[in-house]
């Protein structure tokens, strides 16, 4: 199959947009997806094998910081926009001087539809989480496609779930094969939200967002999800995601974070706090290289990889933030 995809914000930002425009985007349109594609022979209990053949990038992309959204949304409350030129396998931007990002395009959102029963189960558990004070986006019919009664009960595309969805896994580029459990007749495959490049974590909430042309092959593994008891997506590949010196940078600078608040309070086994501290330390480092804090936040989102370094040395977990130095020119 070959599918054209729109960017995550459905064209609200253009090469002529400015940072202020990122503060007025309509998040109800996230994410416009191409699909659903009915896969003949796919039934609940099967695995859909999705072999990603190619993700053709557009000629431009963007990274934006939207107030109230992103991993460090309490720290970064102002809108910010980076407009990228994409050509010859790299992205650069006048908004981030001296930075050149090697691309490995992939779909940020890719997956299948849930069954009616699974949709109701997900809706119930997310409503319970919302009632407990969790950050959940409930169903919203405004700007939904389709809208009306369906939009009023349908699931939002922001969180990934059992059928994949907005997983934002940068290794899902050309050459990777996904194994997704089928819950609905025909699988009902959809894709969109393409990224030219992304750091593991996508911490500001966006990567290098773009339109794309997505190429894939589908194969149905009959009964395999039921036989394996597989309820979540898996993926594999037999070659490097990128050249080894890019996938595992030969030159890097890394910061770390632990489960200790800046004020000194020790949390117990808190990986989120450790990741937050690692990224705040990386942002401090990037400001020493001459970037503003918002520029640094954007660099972290598109190029810095968060890695769990240890989860056993209680009470403190360690997360590392790894910055490849070859992005600087």
C-alpha positions as CSV (number, residue, x, y, z in Angstrom):
1,X,0.0,0.0,0.0
2,X,1.1,3.6,-0.6
3,X,-0.6,6.3,1.5
4,X,-0.2,10.0,1.6
5,X,-0.2,11.5,5.1
6,X,-0.8,14.9,6.5
7,X,1.2,16.5,9.3
8,X,0.1,16.2,12.9
9,X,-1.5,19.6,13.1
10,X,-3.2,19.2,9.7
11,X,-1.5,22.1,8.0
12,X,-2.1,24.8,10.6
13,X,1.6,25.8,10.6
14,X,3.4,26.7,7.4
15,X,6.9,27.9,6.4
16,X,5.6,31.4,6.9
17,X,4.3,30.8,10.4
18,X,5.9,32.4,13.5
19,X,6.3,31.3,17.1
20,X,3.2,33.1,18.2
21,X,1.2,31.0,15.7
22,X,2.1,27.9,17.7
23,X,0.2,29.3,20.7
24,X,-3.1,29.4,18.8
25,X,-3.1,26.0,17.1
26,X,-6.3,23.9,17.5
27,X,-5.2,20.6,19.2
28,X,-8.6,19.1,18.5
29,X,-7.5,18.2,15.0
30,X,-4.6,16.1,16.2
31,X,-3.9,13.6,14.5
32,X,-5.3,13.5,11.0
33,X,-4.8,9.9,9.9
34,X,-5.0,8.3,6.5
35,X,-7.2,5.2,6.7
36,X,-8.7,3.0,7.8
37,X,-7.5,0.4,5.4
38,X,-9.5,-2.9,5.5
39,X,-7.1,-5.9,5.3
40,X,-8.8,-8.9,3.8
41,X,-8.6,-11.9,6.0
42,X,-7.6,-10.1,9.2
43,X,-9.7,-11.1,12.2
44,X,-9.6,-10.6,16.0
45,X,-6.8,-12.8,17.4
46,X,-4.6,-12.4,14.4
47,X,-1.4,-10.5,14.2
48,X,-1.0,-7.9,11.4
49,X,2.5,-7.8,10.1
50,X,3.3,-4.4,8.8
51,X,6.6,-4.2,6.8
52,X,7.6,-0.6,6.5
53,X,9.2,-0.1,3.1
54,X,9.7,3.6,2.8
55,X,8.6,7.0,4.3
56,X,9.1,9.7,1.8
57,X,9.7,13.1,3.5
58,X,8.3,16.4,2.5
59,X,10.6,19.4,1.7
60,X,9.9,21.2,5.0
61,X,8.9,20.4,8.6
62,X,8.4,22.1,11.9
63,X,9.0,21.6,15.6
64,X,6.8,23.6,17.9
65,X,6.3,24.2,21.6
66,X,2.6,24.6,22.5
67,X,1.7,26.1,25.9
68,X,0.2,23.4,28.2
69,X,1.7,20.5,26.2
70,X,5.0,18.6,26.4
71,X,7.1,16.8,29.0
72,X,8.3,20.1,30.6
73,X,5.1,22.1,30.1
74,X,5.3,23.6,33.6
75,X,8.7,25.1,32.7
76,X,8.1,26.2,29.1
77,X,4.9,28.2,29.0
78,X,5.5,30.3,25.8
79,X,5.0,29.2,22.2
80,X,8.0,28.6,20.0
81,X,8.5,27.4,16.5
82,X,11.3,25.9,14.5
83,X,10.9,25.7,10.7
84,X,13.0,23.1,9.0
85,X,14.3,22.8,5.5
86,X,14.5,19.1,4.5
87,X,16.8,18.1,1.6
88,X,19.3,15.4,0.8
89,X,18.6,13.4,4.0
90,X,19.2,16.3,6.4
91,X,17.2,19.0,8.1
92,X,18.4,22.5,9.1
93,X,16.8,25.7,10.2
94,X,17.6,29.4,10.5
95,X,15.7,29.1,13.8
96,X,18.4,26.8,15.2
97,X,21.7,28.0,13.9
98,X,24.6,25.6,13.5
99,X,22.4,22.5,13.8
100,X,22.0,19.9,11.1
101,X,19.9,16.8,11.8
102,X,20.2,13.5,9.9
103,X,16.8,12.1,9.0
104,X,15.3,8.7,9.5
105,X,11.7,9.3,8.6
106,X,9.0,7.3,10.4
107,X,5.3,7.5,11.2
108,X,4.6,8.8,14.7
109,X,1.1,7.4,14.7
110,X,0.5,4.0,13.2
111,X,-1.9,1.3,14.2
112,X,-5.2,-0.5,14.1
113,X,-8.8,0.2,15.3
114,X,-10.0,-1.3,18.5
115,X,-13.1,-3.5,18.7
116,X,-16.2,-1.9,20.1
117,X,-15.6,-3.8,23.4
118,X,-12.0,-2.7,23.6
119,X,-13.0,0.9,22.9
120,X,-15.4,0.8,25.8
121,X,-12.8,-0.7,28.1
122,X,-10.3,2.0,27.2
123,X,-12.9,4.7,27.6
124,X,-13.8,3.5,31.0
125,X,-10.2,3.2,32.3
126,X,-9.2,6.6,30.9
127,X,-12.3,8.2,32.5
128,X,-11.3,6.6,35.8
129,X,-7.8,8.0,35.4
130,X,-9.2,11.5,34.6
131,X,-11.3,11.3,37.7
132,X,-8.2,10.5,39.8
133,X,-6.6,13.7,38.5
134,X,-4.6,12.2,35.6
135,X,-3.8,14.1,32.5
136,X,-6.2,12.6,30.0
137,X,-7.9,14.1,26.9
138,X,-11.5,12.8,26.9
139,X,-13.6,12.4,23.8
140,X,-14.2,15.7,22.0
141,X,-16.6,15.9,19.1
142,X,-15.5,19.4,18.0
143,X,-13.4,19.1,14.8
144,X,-13.5,15.2,15.1
145,X,-13.9,13.2,11.9
146,X,-16.5,11.9,12.0
147,X,-18.1,14.2,14.5
148,X,-21.5,14.1,16.2
149,X,-22.4,11.1,18.4
150,X,-19.4,9.1,17.1
151,X,-16.9,11.9,17.9
152,X,-18.5,12.3,21.3
153,X,-17.5,8.7,22.3
154,X,-14.5,7.9,20.1
155,X,-11.0,7.7,21.6
156,X,-8.5,10.5,21.1
157,X,-5.4,9.7,19.1
158,X,-2.9,11.3,21.5
159,X,-2.1,8.2,23.7
160,X,-0.9,4.9,22.3
161,X,-2.8,1.8,23.3
162,X,-3.0,-2.0,22.7
163,X,-3.5,-1.4,19.0
164,X,-0.4,0.9,18.7
165,X,-1.4,4.4,17.6
166,X,0.7,7.4,18.6
167,X,3.7,5.4,19.8
168,X,6.3,7.8,18.5
169,X,8.9,5.1,18.2
170,X,11.7,6.4,16.0
171,X,12.9,2.9,15.1
172,X,9.7,2.4,13.0
173,X,11.4,3.6,9.9
174,X,12.0,1.9,6.5
175,X,13.2,-1.7,7.1
176,X,11.3,-2.3,10.4
177,X,8.4,-4.7,10.7
178,X,5.6,-4.3,13.2
179,X,3.5,-7.0,14.7
180,X,0.2,-5.5,15.8
181,X,-2.6,-7.5,17.5
182,X,-5.9,-7.4,15.6
183,X,-9.0,-6.6,17.6
184,X,-11.5,-5.6,14.8
185,X,-12.6,-7.3,11.6
186,X,-10.3,-6.3,8.8
187,X,-7.7,-4.8,11.2
188,X,-8.6,-1.2,10.0
189,X,-5.1,0.2,9.6
190,X,-4.4,3.9,9.8
191,X,-1.2,6.0,9.7
192,X,-0.1,9.6,9.9
193,X,1.9,12.1,12.0
194,X,5.2,11.5,10.1
195,X,8.5,12.6,11.7
196,X,11.7,13.3,9.8
197,X,13.7,12.9,13.0
198,X,13.1,12.6,16.7
199,X,15.0,12.1,19.9
200,X,13.8,9.2,22.1
201,X,11.3,11.0,24.3
202,X,10.1,13.7,21.9
203,X,10.0,15.9,25.1
204,X,8.6,19.2,23.8
205,X,5.7,17.3,22.3
206,X,6.7,17.5,18.6
207,X,9.6,16.1,16.6
208,X,10.4,17.3,13.1
209,X,6.8,17.1,11.9
210,X,6.0,16.8,8.2
211,X,3.8,15.4,5.5
212,X,4.9,12.1,3.9
213,X,4.2,9.3,1.5
214,X,4.1,6.0,3.4
215,X,4.9,2.6,1.7
216,X,4.2,-0.7,3.4
217,X,3.3,-4.3,2.9
218,X,0.7,-6.2,5.0
219,X,0.7,-9.9,6.0
220,X,-1.8,-11.6,8.2
221,X,-0.5,-14.1,10.8
222,X,-3.6,-16.1,11.5
223,X,-4.4,-16.7,15.2
224,X,-0.9,-15.6,16.3
225,X,-2.0,-12.9,18.8
226,X,-4.3,-15.4,20.5
227,X,-1.7,-18.2,20.5
228,X,1.1,-15.9,21.9
229,X,-1.2,-14.0,24.3
230,X,0.2,-10.9,22.7
231,X,-1.8,-7.8,23.6
232,X,0.7,-5.0,22.6
233,X,2.7,-4.1,19.5
234,X,6.1,-5.6,18.9
235,X,8.6,-4.7,16.2
236,X,11.9,-6.0,14.7
237,X,14.4,-5.4,12.0
238,X,17.5,-7.1,10.6
239,X,19.6,-4.0,9.7
240,X,20.8,-0.8,11.3
241,X,18.1,1.9,11.7
242,X,20.8,4.3,10.5
243,X,24.5,4.1,9.9
244,X,26.2,2.9,13.1
245,X,27.9,6.2,13.7
246,X,24.5,7.9,13.7
247,X,22.5,5.3,15.5
248,X,25.2,5.1,18.2
249,X,26.9,8.4,18.0
250,X,30.7,8.3,18.0
251,X,30.8,11.7,19.8
252,X,28.3,12.6,22.4
253,X,27.7,14.5,25.6
254,X,25.4,13.0,28.2
255,X,23.7,14.4,31.3
256,X,22.0,12.3,34.0
257,X,19.1,12.7,36.4
258,X,18.0,10.8,39.5
259,X,14.9,10.5,41.6
260,X,15.8,13.5,43.7
261,X,13.9,16.8,43.4
262,X,15.8,20.0,42.9
263,X,14.9,21.1,46.4
264,X,16.4,17.9,47.8
265,X,13.4,15.8,48.5
266,X,14.2,12.1,47.6
267,X,11.4,10.4,45.7
268,X,11.3,6.6,45.6
269,X,11.9,4.8,42.2
270,X,10.6,7.7,40.1
271,X,11.8,7.3,36.5
272,X,9.8,10.3,35.4
273,X,11.6,12.6,37.8
274,X,14.9,11.2,36.8
275,X,14.1,11.8,33.1
276,X,13.0,15.3,33.9
277,X,16.2,16.1,35.8
278,X,18.3,14.6,33.0
279,X,16.6,16.8,30.4
280,X,16.8,20.0,32.5
281,X,20.5,19.4,33.0
282,X,20.8,18.9,29.2
283,X,19.0,22.2,28.6
284,X,21.4,23.9,30.9
285,X,24.3,22.4,28.9
286,X,22.9,23.6,25.6
287,X,22.5,27.1,26.9
288,X,26.2,27.1,27.6
289,X,26.6,26.4,23.9
290,X,24.8,29.7,23.1
291,X,21.2,28.5,22.6
292,X,18.2,30.0,24.3
293,X,16.3,27.7,26.6
294,X,13.5,27.3,24.1
295,X,16.0,26.5,21.3
296,X,17.6,24.0,23.7
297,X,14.2,22.4,24.4
298,X,13.6,22.0,20.7
299,X,17.1,20.4,20.1
300,X,16.3,17.9,22.9
301,X,13.0,16.9,21.3
302,X,14.5,16.2,17.9
303,X,18.0,14.9,18.7
304,X,18.5,13.9,22.3
305,X,17.8,10.3,23.4
306,X,16.6,9.6,26.9
307,X,17.9,6.2,28.1
308,X,17.1,4.4,31.3
309,X,20.5,3.6,32.8
310,X,19.3,1.7,35.9
311,X,16.1,0.7,37.6
312,X,17.5,-1.4,40.5
313,X,19.6,0.9,42.8
314,X,16.7,1.8,45.1
315,X,15.5,4.4,45.8
316,X,17.2,6.3,43.0
317,X,16.7,5.5,39.3
318,X,19.2,7.0,36.8
319,X,18.2,8.3,33.4
320,X,20.7,9.6,30.9
321,X,20.1,12.2,28.2
322,X,22.5,11.6,25.2
323,X,23.3,14.5,22.8
324,X,25.0,13.5,19.6
325,X,27.6,16.1,18.9
326,X,27.8,15.5,15.2
327,X,24.5,17.5,14.8
328,X,26.6,20.7,15.3
329,X,28.1,22.2,12.2
